[in-house]
Amino acid sequence: MKRILLLVFAVFAAIVTNAQSFTVKGKIVEDTAKKAVPNANVELTQGTAVKRGAVTDNKGSFLIQNVEPGKYILKISRINYKNFQKNIEVTNADIDFGDITVLREAKSLSEVVVTAKTPPSQQKNDTTEFNSKAFKVNPDATAEDLIQKMPTITVQNGQVQAQGENVQKVLVDGKPFFGDDATSALRNLPAEIIDKIQVYDQKSDQAQFTGFDDGNQYKTLNIVTKSNRRAGQFGKVFGGYGTDNHYTAGGNINIFNGDSRISIIGQSNNINQQNFSTEDLLGVTGGSGRGGGGFGGGRGGGRGAGGSNNNIGNFQVGQQSGISKTNAFGINYTDNWGKKINVSGSYFFNRSDNDLVQNTDRTNLLKDSGRTHYLEDLASKTMNVNHRFNFLFEYKIDSFNSLQIRPRLSYQINDGSSITNGNTNTVPDGLPINRSTNIANSDLNGYNFSNNILFRHSFKKKGRTFSLNINNGFTKNDGNGKLLAETDYYDAFGAPSDTTLTNQISKSNSDGWTMAVNGTYTEPIGKNSQLMASYQWTDQQSKSDKETYLYNANQKEYSQLDTTQTNKFKSDYITQQAGLGYNYQKQKINLMVRGAFQWADLNNDQFFPKPFSLQKGFNSILPMALFQYRISQHENLRINYRTNTNNPSIAQLQDVLDKTNPLQLSTGNPNLKQTYQQTLNIRYNKSNTQKGTSMFAFINGSFSDNYITNNTITAVKDSVLLTGDTLHKGSQFIYPVNINGYWNSRAFVTFGFPVGFLKSNLNLNATAGYTNAPGLVNSQENTAKTQNYSVGIVLASNISEKVDFTISSSSSYNITKNTAQSYANNNYFSQATSLRFNWIFGKNFVYNTDVTHTYYNGISGNPNYFLWNMAVGKKFLKDNRGDLRLSVYDILKQNQSITRTVDPSYYQDVKTNVLQRYFMLTFTYTLRNFKTKGTTIPENQYNEQRPPSMRVGPPPGGAGPPPGDGGGPPMF
């Protein structure tokens, strides 16, 4: 560790220490028309070492700073141009070469040899761009392997993060790839076809067109493919079999022909390899994020503290807990139909059969009587089938008008069964309070359809635009469930006092319908300003119908209607929003302010068991502001403030008792109000192409009024609810409530730089966060104040394709203090350190290993374990396309899975079953057939794959987004 610290300080010292130095600048132009040559690589070398470098901007200019006196070779290279080389000497003055002429070379791409070493990253306004040539990976590497070597990008448990935020979309050359499925793109595209990785916050299509930020943006990765890899076929097929009947089989095939591209993927395995995205999380349980064992009619606002809900209602299949058997198939298609029509579409199918064994250790926080201790063992089997369709149709009607249609459809089936055993005891005496055994079964299905239509019109006057965005959607979910439960209760002395039996079936149906229309008009004012006027109307309707029948022993059938668990409910939420905005942009500054007034009407109607109606109106002022300062071409500062409202879901509004878990009864609250949230973000980006360094930092904070949380009531004695149901001692009753005082803040910084003598890149990051989360415990407010501090380091090799390693470590410390229960304050520490190493040696022999050490302190058992995987193999056949490999997973048989959850009313640790040691022999065949000979790529094609803010030419459309504002794929 001391050596690493010395290395870090040495590198920082080298960065901040400047000897006498000078600048070298110039402009690269073509030999004929004297046209500027952008994106050319400019280097100053001594021998074989590159001392300084730069990349020309859109005007062909370059500036190399901090050049020490001495003799150098000036090298200039660019695809489709002849390499330029000149001996120079820097004495005691700056050098300005003026125009430097390079010759255009009419060769096929296969004949072009680029010898320059490209800087690893550069900042282009809002977009951070990484060059794949600067990151060496092994020949079998995927896009996922490549991006993990890049500064600010991490992958943990299948979740991709860039610049400290979750990546929600991955594009390939600016176009969708399997919808919004980031996992499919990163795991199925080989690293060798990638030219650049672009990271930016993509705005909505309407915001990109108008230039006015509407607050709808998400972190995006755009994979720019190499020009000579855009025509041909590539992919791989594989199959393997191992001990304990473990198996894997699958593959992918990509057929690229310029703009026409077809990708097919498939897999089947029982080793927890899952290739799914969040799009496979269809809200069959009502789309509300609530629990309730999959029967519907449960509580909202997150999991409570009494007992775990049956996992059979959980539709998550990506990175699922437990052990899964997976079968999946997908196809993706993109093409340009002529010059005016772009299309893309995908279909994805998966089936997951999951076996889960889960152990929960929870401490419940009480108002006056201290704590209780809850232990639970859960075993479940779940079968989940998902079909997903995505389509995008873009039609450039003429130079002033365009139309975009984006329909989506998902259909899902879920069958599950579970057995749960739970018990609650007093603290510290350990006397029993209750014991329960639940057997549950469910049969669920549902579909979700949505469609977005966007019409854009640019007037002849630049900056004057009109756009109309129409969104509509429909969801339908049906489910049947069965529950058998036996619960024993104990008195204050630990003696049995009562036993309840539950035998019931439930039938649920929920429908949702949404329609939204948004019209926006912009008008230029002078050369640098625009005005905007907008109006939006939204109608969200939802209804839920749930029936629960108790078993009638006399009739030997489920014929007794339980009115406390039966409910028919309808909700209609209509909002109207009128807004005005102003946008100013001049040179390096962009300022946008907008404000809107929102009228909202919420109408709730319950038809059974007791009819009632509730109408509410909400008026809100929604300001938004954006300030962006482009300090330089590679340095950017962005400040964004926005407000929004979130209405309660039908699950949170539905006043129906859920007795799926007898130890944890729950209901909704029809009196909930909408949440009003304010968010402030400050972001700073900087890259230095000469030194190969990059930096990103942000700080954000949000504050919520009428935050929706839970009131968790733990009975200290037997009580009777308003429904007439008994809440036994130690059991819990949970319902959502509004409360003020929720806020959170987070700061993140990351810095990456090359370590020359190690031929590696070092990335450092640090995060600090604070959350003030109020909740109610037995109707008394308790605020959980949580601090989180983490640091991370990644050392990624850049030696060669035959030697590839990545060393990383991440440490996190969490501090939680409770205002009402200081005895429940909780601190814990976690650390994960890993090594990945790949080596190709001898006559194409392969060795790879990865080992991860995980350590916890402050949670139950303080887990401390290693997960070590290793493989050896041999490449053979023509061009080494065949690969036979023997691998062993979890050599030390120590693999574990544990998570810690902290809530104002409880904290818990959950352990789940995992795969442990097995051996497997796998054969992989790689397909590579690219059409490179005689192929020429139009010079402007590369630029058209970039987000609008990064193109060389002007943005599309009459007005287009202001230069540098936006970030996203081209619209046409």
KAWO-V617454 format. One record per backbone hydrogen bond with DSSP energy under -1.0 kcal/mol. CO is the residue of the C=O (numbers start at 1). NH is the residue of the N-H. E is the energy in kcal/mol with one decimal. If there is no record, write none. Layout:
# KAWO-V617454
CO/NH/E, CO/NH/E
This chain:
# KAWO-V617454
1/5/-2.4, 2/6/-2.6, 3/7/-2.3, 4/8/-2.7, 5/9/-2.7, 6/10/-2.2, 7/11/-2.4, 8/12/-2.5, 9/13/-2.5, 10/14/-2.1, 11/15/-1.8, 12/16/-2.4, 13/17/-1.5, 22/67/-3.2, 23/95/-2.8, 24/64/-3.1, 25/97/-2.7, 26/62/-2.3, 27/100/-3.5, 28/37/-2.3, 29/102/-2.4, 35/30/-2.2, 40/56/-2.1, 41/77/-2.0, 42/54/-2.4, 43/75/-2.7, 44/51/-2.6, 44/52/-1.4, 45/73/-2.0, 46/49/-1.8, 49/46/-2.5, 52/44/-2.8, 54/42/-2.9, 56/39/-1.8, 57/60/-2.1, 60/28/-2.9, 61/57/-2.2, 62/26/-1.6, 64/24/-2.6, 67/22/-2.5, 70/90/-2.9, 72/88/-2.8, 73/45/-2.1, 74/86/-1.9, 75/43/-2.6, 76/84/-2.9, 77/41/-2.6, 78/81/-2.0, 80/105/-2.7, 84/76/-2.7, 86/74/-3.7, 88/72/-2.6, 90/70/-1.9, 95/25/-2.4, 98/27/-2.8, 100/29/-2.5, 103/82/-2.9, 105/107/-1.8, 108/111/-1.8, 120/131/-2.3, 122/129/-2.8, 124/127/-2.3, 127/124/-3.3, 128/199/-2.8, 129/122/-2.0, 130/197/-2.4, 131/134/-1.7, 132/135/-1.9, 138/141/-2.1, 141/191/-2.5, 142/146/-2.0, 143/147/-2.4, 144/148/-1.2, 146/149/-1.7, 147/150/-1.5, 150/153/-1.6, 152/163/-2.6, 154/161/-3.0, 156/159/-2.2, 159/156/-2.2, 160/167/-3.0, 161/154/-2.7, 162/165/-1.6, 165/162/-2.8, 169/221/-2.2, 171/223/-3.2, 172/175/-1.3, 175/172/-2.8, 178/181/-1.7, 180/182/-1.3, 181/185/-1.2, 182/186/-2.0, 183/187/-2.3, 184/188/-1.2, 185/189/-1.2, 186/144/-2.2, 189/143/-2.3, 190/193/-1.2, 191/194/-1.7, 193/226/-2.9, 195/132/-2.3, 196/224/-2.8, 197/130/-3.1, 198/222/-2.7, 199/128/-2.5, 200/220/-2.7, 202/218/-1.7, 204/208/-2.4, 205/209/-1.5, 206/210/-2.4, 207/211/-2.3, 215/217/-1.1, 218/202/-2.5, 219/168/-2.1, 219/169/-1.2, 220/200/-1.9, 221/171/-3.0, 222/198/-2.4, 223/173/-3.3, 224/195/-3.2, 224/196/-1.9, 226/229/-2.0, 230/258/-3.1, 231/931/-2.9, 232/256/-2.9, 233/929/-2.4, 234/254/-3.1, 235/927/-2.7, 236/252/-2.7, 237/925/-2.9, 238/250/-2.2, 239/923/-2.8, 240/248/-2.2, 241/921/-2.4, 243/246/-1.6, 246/242/-3.0, 247/270/-1.7, 248/240/-3.2, 249/268/-2.8, 250/238/-2.8, 251/266/-2.1, 252/236/-2.1, 253/264/-2.7, 254/234/-2.2, 255/262/-2.2, 256/232/-3.5, 257/260/-1.7, 260/257/-2.6, 261/334/-2.3, 262/255/-3.5, 263/332/-2.9, 264/253/-2.4, 265/330/-2.6, 266/251/-2.4, 267/328/-2.7, 268/249/-1.9, 269/326/-3.1, 277/280/-1.8, 278/281/-1.6, 282/284/-2.5, 283/286/-1.9, 292/295/-1.3, 310/313/-1.3, 311/314/-2.0, 323/355/-3.0, 324/272/-1.3, 325/353/-2.7, 326/269/-2.2, 327/351/-3.0, 328/267/-2.1, 329/349/-3.6, 330/265/-2.6, 331/347/-2.4, 332/263/-2.5, 333/345/-2.9, 334/261/-3.0, 335/343/-2.9, 336/338/-1.3, 340/396/-3.4, 341/337/-2.5, 342/394/-3.0, 343/335/-2.4, 344/392/-3.1, 345/333/-3.3, 346/390/-2.3, 347/331/-2.5, 348/388/-2.5, 349/329/-2.7, 350/386/-2.7, 351/327/-2.3, 352/384/-2.6, 353/325/-2.5, 354/382/-2.3, 355/323/-2.8, 356/380/-2.4, 357/913/-1.8, 358/378/-2.9, 359/911/-2.8, 360/376/-2.0, 361/909/-2.2, 362/374/-3.1, 363/907/-1.6, 364/372/-1.5, 370/366/-2.1, 372/364/-2.4, 373/425/-2.8, 374/362/-2.9, 375/423/-2.4, 376/360/-2.6, 377/421/-2.8, 378/358/-3.0, 379/419/-2.6, 380/356/-2.6, 381/417/-2.3, 382/354/-3.1, 383/415/-2.5, 384/352/-2.6, 385/413/-2.5, 386/350/-2.0, 387/411/-2.7, 388/348/-2.4, 389/409/-2.3, 390/346/-2.5, 392/344/-2.0, 393/405/-2.8, 394/342/-2.6, 395/397/-1.3, 395/403/-2.7, 400/458/-3.2, 401/398/-1.7, 402/456/-2.5, 403/395/-3.4, 404/454/-2.9, 405/393/-3.0, 406/452/-1.1, 407/391/-1.8, 408/450/-2.3, 409/389/-3.3, 410/448/-2.4, 411/387/-2.9, 412/446/-2.1, 413/385/-3.0, 414/444/-3.4, 415/383/-3.4, 416/442/-2.5, 417/381/-2.6, 418/440/-2.4, 419/379/-2.3, 420/438/-2.8, 421/377/-2.9, 422/436/-2.7, 423/375/-2.5, 424/433/-3.4, 424/434/-1.3, 425/373/-2.9, 426/430/-1.4, 431/426/-2.5, 433/490/-2.1, 434/424/-2.2, 435/488/-2.9, 436/422/-2.2, 437/486/-2.3, 438/420/-2.7, 439/484/-2.7, 440/418/-2.5, 441/482/-2.6, 442/416/-2.0, 443/480/-2.2, 444/414/-2.9, 445/478/-3.2, 446/412/-2.9, 447/476/-2.2, 448/410/-2.1, 449/474/-3.2, 450/408/-2.8, 451/472/-2.3, 452/406/-2.7, 453/470/-3.2, 454/404/-2.5, 455/468/-2.5, 456/402/-2.1, 457/466/-2.5, 461/464/-2.2, 464/459/-2.6, 465/522/-2.3, 466/457/-2.9, 467/520/-2.6, 468/455/-2.8, 469/518/-2.7, 470/453/-2.9, 471/516/-3.0, 472/451/-2.8, 473/514/-2.4, 474/449/-3.3, 475/512/-2.4, 476/447/-2.3, 477/510/-2.5, 478/445/-2.6, 479/508/-2.8, 480/443/-2.6, 481/506/-2.7, 482/441/-2.3, 483/504/-2.3, 484/439/-3.3, 485/502/-2.9, 486/437/-2.2, 487/500/-2.5, 488/435/-2.4, 489/497/-3.2, 489/498/-1.4, 491/494/-2.0, 495/491/-3.0, 498/489/-3.2, 500/487/-2.5, 502/485/-2.6, 503/551/-2.4, 504/483/-2.8, 505/549/-2.5, 506/481/-2.5, 507/547/-2.9, 508/479/-2.3, 509/545/-3.2, 510/477/-2.7, 511/543/-2.5, 512/475/-2.5, 513/541/-3.3, 514/473/-2.1, 515/539/-2.9, 516/471/-3.0, 517/537/-2.5, 518/469/-3.0, 519/535/-2.1, 520/467/-2.4, 521/533/-2.6, 522/465/-1.2, 523/531/-3.0, 528/585/-2.9, 529/525/-2.9, 530/583/-2.8, 531/523/-2.6, 532/581/-2.4, 533/521/-2.8, 534/579/-2.6, 535/519/-2.6, 536/577/-2.7, 537/517/-2.7, 538/575/-2.5, 539/515/-2.1, 540/573/-2.9, 541/513/-3.3, 542/571/-3.3, 543/511/-2.2, 544/569/-2.7, 545/509/-2.0, 546/567/-2.3, 547/507/-2.9, 548/562/-3.0, 549/505/-2.2, 550/560/-1.8, 552/556/-1.7, 552/557/-1.3, 557/552/-3.0, 557/559/-1.4, 560/550/-3.6, 562/565/-1.2, 564/657/-1.8, 567/546/-2.9, 568/607/-2.7, 568/608/-1.1, 569/544/-2.7, 570/605/-3.0, 571/542/-2.6, 572/603/-2.6, 573/540/-2.7, 574/601/-2.9, 575/538/-2.7, 576/599/-2.7, 577/536/-2.8, 578/597/-2.6, 579/534/-2.4, 580/595/-2.7, 581/532/-2.4, 582/593/-2.6, 583/530/-2.3, 584/591/-3.3, 586/589/-2.3, 588/630/-3.2, 589/586/-2.3, 590/628/-2.9, 591/584/-3.4, 592/626/-3.3, 593/582/-3.3, 594/624/-2.5, 595/580/-2.2, 596/622/-3.3, 597/578/-2.0, 598/620/-2.3, 599/576/-2.6, 600/618/-2.9, 601/574/-2.5, 602/616/-2.7, 603/572/-2.4, 604/614/-2.7, 605/570/-2.5, 606/612/-1.9, 608/568/-1.9, 612/606/-2.9, 614/604/-3.2, 616/602/-3.2, 618/600/-2.4, 620/598/-3.1, 624/594/-2.8, 625/641/-3.0, 626/592/-3.1, 627/639/-3.2, 628/590/-2.5, 629/631/-1.3, 629/637/-2.3, 632/635/-1.2, 634/687/-2.1, 635/632/-1.8, 636/685/-2.6, 637/629/-2.9, 638/683/-3.2, 639/627/-3.0, 640/681/-3.0, 641/625/-2.8, 642/679/-2.8, 644/677/-3.1, 646/675/-3.1, 649/653/-1.4, 650/654/-1.8, 652/669/-3.9, 654/656/-1.7, 654/668/-1.2, 658/666/-1.4, 661/664/-2.3, 663/732/-2.0, 665/734/-2.4, 666/658/-3.3, 669/672/-1.5, 675/646/-2.3, 676/705/-3.0, 677/644/-2.1, 678/703/-2.2, 679/642/-2.4, 680/701/-2.0, 681/640/-3.0, 682/699/-2.1, 683/638/-2.7, 684/697/-2.4, 685/636/-2.6, 686/695/-3.2, 688/692/-1.7, 688/693/-1.4, 693/688/-2.7, 694/752/-2.8, 695/686/-2.4, 696/750/-2.6, 697/684/-2.8, 698/748/-2.8, 699/682/-2.2, 700/746/-2.6, 701/680/-2.7, 702/744/-2.1, 703/678/-2.5, 705/676/-2.0, 707/739/-2.0, 709/737/-2.7, 710/776/-2.0, 711/735/-1.4, 712/778/-2.9, 713/733/-2.4, 715/730/-3.3, 719/727/-3.5, 721/724/-1.9, 725/721/-3.2, 727/719/-2.4, 728/731/-2.3, 731/715/-2.4, 732/665/-2.8, 733/713/-2.7, 734/667/-1.8, 735/711/-2.7, 737/709/-2.5, 739/707/-1.6, 742/704/-2.6, 743/772/-3.3, 744/702/-2.4, 745/770/-2.6, 746/700/-2.7, 747/768/-2.4, 748/698/-2.7, 749/766/-2.3, 750/696/-2.3, 751/764/-3.1, 752/694/-2.1, 753/762/-3.2, 755/760/-1.7, 756/759/-1.2, 759/798/-3.0, 760/755/-3.8, 761/796/-2.8, 762/753/-2.4, 763/794/-2.5, 764/751/-2.8, 765/792/-2.7, 766/749/-2.2, 767/790/-2.6, 768/747/-3.0, 769/788/-2.5, 770/745/-2.6, 771/786/-2.6, 772/743/-1.5, 773/784/-2.6, 775/782/-3.0, 776/712/-2.6, 777/780/-1.6, 780/777/-3.0, 782/775/-1.5, 783/819/-1.6, 784/773/-2.3, 785/817/-2.3, 786/771/-2.5, 787/815/-2.7, 788/769/-2.8, 789/813/-3.0, 790/767/-2.8, 791/811/-2.6, 792/765/-2.3, 793/809/-2.2, 794/763/-2.9, 795/807/-2.8, 796/761/-3.1, 802/840/-2.3, 803/800/-1.2, 804/838/-3.3, 805/797/-3.1, 806/836/-2.5, 807/795/-3.5, 808/834/-2.9, 809/793/-2.3, 810/832/-2.5, 811/791/-2.0, 812/830/-2.7, 813/789/-2.2, 814/828/-2.0, 815/787/-3.2, 816/826/-2.4, 817/785/-3.2, 821/824/-1.9, 822/825/-1.6, 826/816/-2.6, 828/814/-2.8, 829/857/-2.4, 830/812/-3.0, 831/855/-2.6, 832/810/-2.3, 833/853/-3.4, 834/808/-2.4, 835/851/-2.2, 836/806/-2.4, 837/849/-2.4, 838/804/-2.6, 839/847/-2.7, 841/845/-2.8, 842/844/-1.7, 844/875/-2.9, 845/841/-2.3, 846/873/-2.5, 847/839/-2.8, 848/871/-2.7, 849/837/-2.9, 850/869/-3.0, 851/835/-2.3, 852/867/-2.6, 853/833/-2.4, 854/865/-2.2, 855/831/-2.3, 857/829/-3.0, 859/862/-2.1, 863/856/-2.5, 865/854/-2.8, 867/852/-2.5, 868/891/-3.1, 869/850/-2.2, 870/888/-3.0, 871/848/-2.4, 872/886/-3.0, 873/846/-2.8, 874/884/-2.3, 876/882/-2.6, 877/880/-1.9, 878/881/-1.4, 881/926/-2.4, 882/876/-2.3, 883/924/-2.6, 884/874/-2.2, 885/922/-3.0, 886/872/-2.3, 887/920/-2.6, 888/870/-2.2, 889/918/-1.2, 890/893/-1.4, 897/912/-1.6, 899/910/-2.3, 901/908/-2.4, 905/365/-2.6, 906/903/-2.9, 907/363/-2.8, 908/901/-2.5, 909/361/-2.6, 910/899/-1.9, 911/359/-3.0, 918/889/-2.8, 919/243/-1.9, 920/887/-3.0, 921/241/-1.8, 922/885/-2.8, 923/239/-2.0, 924/883/-1.8, 925/237/-2.1, 927/235/-2.1, 929/233/-2.6, 930/932/-1.2, 932/935/-1.5, 935/109/-1.8, 938/941/-1.5, 940/944/-1.4, 942/945/-1.6, 943/946/-1.8, 947/950/-2.3, 948/951/-1.2, 962/965/-2.9
